[in-house]
Amino acid sequence: MKISTRIYLDAALQNVKSVAFFTFLPVLIARLGASDFQIALSNSLPPLFCALSLALLTRQLPVTRGVYLTSGYVRQFAFLSMALSVMLPNPIPILLVCWSINAVSVMVTGAQQPAILRRVVPQQDFPRMFSTNKLIGIVILVVGSYGIGRVLDATQQFFPMNYSVSMLVGCVATFTGMNLIASMAPNEKKPIRLHMVRPFRECNRKLWWMAMNNIGVAMAAPLFTIYHVKKLGLSNAEIAYFVIGAGVLSALLMPATRRAIERFGALRVYSVALMGMALVILPYGKISYFAALVVLQALLGGCAAVAEVATNSVMMEEAQAHKKEMDFFSDFQLLMSGGNAIGGLLSGFLLIFLPIWACFLAIAAVRIAILCSYRFTAAEPAAKKAASAVVAQ
C-alpha cells in the first residue's frame, strides 16, 4: 500500500472514531446527569493528562513501531472501558478516569506520528497533506454525525446502550488506523531509560502565544455543551446539524486555506482564523433561534478547521529549526494540551460567578486581547534591534 494511501486511510478511520466516539460524548455526559462543573472537568482532565504525558513520558520514548503499538493498545483498552462503563449505575467517574488514561497514551502516538511522517513525507507536501486529511475528515464528519445523531435519537429507548454501541464502532476504527501508521515506523529495538526531564526547553515566544490562544478556545467548549444540551435541550440530530454546517463550510474553505498559507504564511492565516472564532461567540448565550445557532456554529467550525491546518503547518515549519525533534514535538503538544486543560477549568469557574452569556463575552474579550498581544510583543524586539543599528552607525 502506498504511503499516501496509508496516511489518508488512517485520517478517514480516525475521523470515524471522532464521530462515533467523541462527537456525542459530551452530550452523553450531560444526559447522564453531570453537573456544570463535571462537564467543564470532562473538557479539562483529558488535556491535563495529555500535558503530564508530554512533560514526563513522551519525549523519553524512542520513535519505534513497538512503542507506537504499545501506546495504541493502552489507548484501545481505555476506549473499550469507556464504551462499556456507560451501562454502570454511576459511570461519570469511570468515564473521566479512562478518558485521562486514554489522554496519556494518545499523546505518545500523537507526538510520534509527526516524527514518523517527517521520515516518509517531503516537507513541501505537508500543507497539501494536512488540507486533504481535513477534507476527508469533513466529509466523514458531515455524513457520520448526521447518521449517528439520527440513530441515537431513534434508539433513545435503549439509552445509554445506544451510545455504547456507537463508541464501540469508534474503537474498531481507531485500532485499524493505528496499525496503518505503525507499519511506517522504524522496526527496531531501542532501550527506554526514564529519568527526570525539563520540559519547555524547545519552546519560543511564538509557541507560548499559541498556547495562550488555546486557553481562550478551550474555554468555550464546555459552555457550548451546557448551553445546547442543558439550557436549550437540543436533540442529537439538531446538534448534528451544527457539525454538518461546520463541515460544509470547512470543506469550502480548505482549498483557499492552502493557497493562503502558501501566499501569506501559516501564522497570519492562523491569526485571522482565531479572530473569526472570537467574534463569532460574542452574541452566544443570548440567541436561542435554531437557524441562527446553525449559522454561528458553521462559522465557528470553519474558522476552527482553518486554524487547525495552519497550526499543523506552523508546527512543521518550526520543527526544521530544532535538532531535538521529539523534544520539540512534545513541547509543542504540551503547550497546546496545557492551554486546553486550563481553558476548561477556567470556564467552570466563570460559570460560578457569571451567567452563561457573560461568560461568552468574557472569553471573546480574552481571545482578542491575546491575539493582539503577539503583534505588540513581536514589534518590541524589532524596534530594539533597529535602535541598536542606528546607535552602531
Secondary structure, DSSP 4 states (H G I P E B T S, - for coil): --HHHHHHHHHHHHHHHIIIIIISHHHHHHHTT--HHHHHHHHHHHHHHHHHHHHHTGGGS---HHHHHHHHHHHHHHHHHHHHHTTSSS-HHHHHHHHHHHHHHHHHHHHHHHHHHHHHS-GGGHHHHHHHHHHHHHHHHHHHHHHHHHHHHHTGGGTTHHHHHHHHHHHHHHHHHHHHHHTTS-------------TTTT--HHHHHHHHHHHHHHHHHHHHHIIIIIIS---HHHHHHHHHHHHHHHHHHHHHHHHHHHHH-HHHHHHHHHHHHHHHTTTTTS---HHHHHHHHHHHHHHHHHHHHHHHHHHHHHHTT-SSHHHHHHHHHHHHHHHHHHHHHHHHHHHHHS-HHHHHHHHHHHHHHHHHHHHHHHHHHHHHHHHHHHHH-
